[in-house]
Amino acid sequence: MSTSITFHKHADRSGGPSEDGTYPLDRVTLIGKAPEQHEFSEGQVTRALSEGWASLNKGYLVFHLADGDLSYKITSGPDDPNEDGTRSGTYAAEAETAQTSKKESE
C-alpha cells in the first residue's frame, strides 16, 4: 500500500489573512488519481479532520474535495495492533466508492 496520494489545499484570498497571517481554506483538490489502497498517517487524518475537509463516518474516511467526496473504507486504524503487537499510527484504507461529482449528486 505504498502508492501515494496528494491533496492540494487552495486558500480563499478574497479577504485578508487572519491574525496569524494565514488565509482560510477555500477548497481541496486531488492531484492525480486516487489509489485503491493507501495508508494514511494519523497526523494527516487528524489535520484533515480539524480543517474540516475530511470526516469519519461509519467506518469510512471521507475526503470532501472540490469536485466531490472521495471515500475510503477503513480496514485498520492507528489503535489496531499489527501482527507483532505494535501500533503503526496509520489508517489503512481501501477505496470503496469512486469519486462522485457534486454536479451528479445535487
N, C-alpha and C positions, 0 to 999 in steps of 0.2 A: 504494500500500500504506500509506496513512496512517490506516487505521482503528485505533483504539486498543484495547488490551487491558489490563484492570485486574485485578490479583490482590489479595486481602486475606489478610494473614498473621495468624493467630489465636495468641495466646500461651497457654501452659499455665500457669495461675495456681494450680494445685493445690498447688504447693510455693512456696517462697520464691524470690526472684530470685537470679541468680548474683552473683558478687563485683562484676561491673561494673554491676549494677543492672538487667540485662535478664532477661526470662523466657524459658524455652526455647520453641521453636516447637511448637505443638500440631498445626495443620493449615493448609492454604492453600485458599482458595476463589476461584472466578472470579466477578467482578462483571459481570453482563450476559451477553452472548453472545460466544463466541469468533469473531473474524474469520476468514474463509477464508484471507487472506494478511496477513502482518504483518512488519515489520522490527524485530527485537529488538536492542536495543543490546548491545554486547559486555559492558558493565557489568551490565546486567540479567541476562544469561545467566550470567555469572561468579558473581554474587551468588546466584542460584537454585541453581546447581550446588554452591557452597560451603555453602549452608544445607541442602542435601540434598533439596530438593523439586523438583528437575529433574535430568535425566540426558541424556547424548548417547549414542545407540545406533544404530549402522549408518546414519548419515546422517539421523537423526531427532533432533529436540529434543523431549523428553518431559517434560511438567509433571505431577508426581504430586499431584493435587488430592484433597480430602476425598471427593468423590463419583466419583472415577475419573480415569484418566490422559487427558491431552489431548496428542495427538501432532501435530507439525508436521514435514514433510519439509523439510530444509534445502536451499534452492536456491542459496544462496551464503553464504559465511562472511566474517568480518572480514578475512581474509588474501587473499581473492579480489579481484583488481583490477577496478575499474569500467572502463567503456568508455574513459575518459580516462586510465587508468593509475593513478588514485588509489585509495586504500582507504577504505571507508566506516566500518569499525568496527562493522558490524551483521551480524546473521544474517537474511537474507531467507528466509521460510519460507511454505509453503502447508500448510493443514490437510489431512492425509492420512487421518486416521481420526476419526470422531466421538467425542466424549467418552463413555466407557463407564462405566456404573455399576459400582461394586465389587460390589454385590449380584449383578449379572448375571455377573460374571467369576469369582466364588468358587464 
